[in-house]
């Protein structure tokens, strides 16, 4: 089995093989991926995957309704949690992003509908030969980042948006030699 070149560590391999690039439509899944991608800013994805279960536990299983009403006391509790990234701005952005997520749901009926509108409700299937060809950002990720920021989201620039679009399956960037390229589950 060949994989995309970035999938080397055990958690990276499992994430690559089972999740990355599969279209996500569940509100809970999209919120979780969005938060994890925003937490990655300045760090490696491997670091975030190692902490993913800690985030699930600390953030009420990524329940955005609960997170949207977190108090200052909860922020302090999270700041003292060694299992997550203890950056006050990032922690406060989780709460802000949960609130913005709910506002988008109210306006669009679902965050899924809003997000997938950026790709006309179909995965963009790139056909890169190597990981070196995969961009860090695109005009589309710039548009998404700009719109999310306008809607109140934070820690959500064009690079983070591109990684989020890959993770959530809006973009299929499995390289042409990757055995999982055609195994992407478009029905997820």
C-alpha positions, -999 to 999 in steps of 0.1 A, spaced: 0 0 0 13 34 -9 2 65 10 6 102 7 41 111 17 31 130 49 15 99 65 45 84 84 36 81 121 10 56 134 -17 82 142 -10 100 109 -14 68 90 -47 59 107 -60 94 101 -49 93 64 -64 59 58 -97 63 76 -106 100 76 -85 125 56 -101 135 23 -134 117 29 -163 141 25 -177 151 59 -212 163 63 -219 157 100 -221 190 118 -203 175 148 -175 161 126 -171 194 107 -169 214 139 -143 190 154 -121 192 123 -125 230 122 -114 234 158 -85 209 154 -73 228 123 -74 261 141 -54 246 170 -28 234 145 -18 270 135 20 271 140 22 234 149 24 201 131 -7 180 125 9 151 143 10 172 174 -27 178 172 -36 142 165 -17 132 196 -38 156 216 -71 149 198 -86 126 225 -76 152 252 -94 178 232 -125 156 230 -125 151 268 -117 188 276 -143 202 251 -173 181 260 -168 158 230 -167 190 208 -203 199 217 -204 233 201 -236 242 220 -219 238 253 -186 253 241 -205 285 229 -214 292 265 -181 284 282 -173 308 311 -141 325 321 -137 298 347 -138 271 320 -112 291 300 -89 289 331 -96 252 335 -86 247 299 -55 268 304 -44 244 332 -51 213 311 -16 199 300 -33 176 275 -42 204 251 -24 234 236 -25 260 264 -27 292 244 -52 316 257 -60 332 223 -65 297 208 -87 286 237 -109 318 234 -111 312 197 -127 278 203 -156 295 221 -158 323 195 -158 298 167 -185 277 184 -207 308 186 -200 317 150 -207 281 139 -241 283 155 -249 316 138 -240 301 104 -262 271 111 -291 294 118 -285 314 86 -279 285 63 -298 257 79 -265 239 85 -228 246 85 -225 217 60 -247 235 35 -227 267 40 -193 251 37 -200 229 7 -215 258 -12 -179 270 -17 -172 239 -39 -207 237 -55 -214 207 -33 -188 185 -50 -153 175 -40 -126 191 -60 -105 162 -72 -69 174 -76 -45 151 -94 -11 160 -79 18 136 -86 36 145 -54 31 162 -21 54 189 -33 28 201 -58 0 205 -31 -4 242 -24 -6 255 12 -35 278 1 -55 287 -29 -78 315 -40 -107 293 -28 -92 289 7 -86 327 7 -123 333 -1 -134 308 26 -111 324 52 -123 359 44 -160 349 46 -155 329 79 -137 359 95 -165 382 83 -189 358 102 -169 360 134 -145 331 132 -109 335 144 -76 316 139 -89 308 104 -65 321 77 -62 307 41 -37 280 50 -58 267 79 -89 268 55 -71 248 29 -61 222 54 -97 221 67 -110 217 32 -86 188 26 -95 172 60 -133 176 54 -131 162 19 -140 193 0 -107 188 -17 -92 154 -26 -54 159 -24 -44 123 -21 -15 121 -45 -18 100 -77 4 72 -63 -17 69 -31 -36 37 -28 -63 55 -9 -69 81 -36 -98 61 -51 -109 47 -18 -123 81 -7 -157 75 7 -179 101 -10 -210 89 9 -197 99 44 
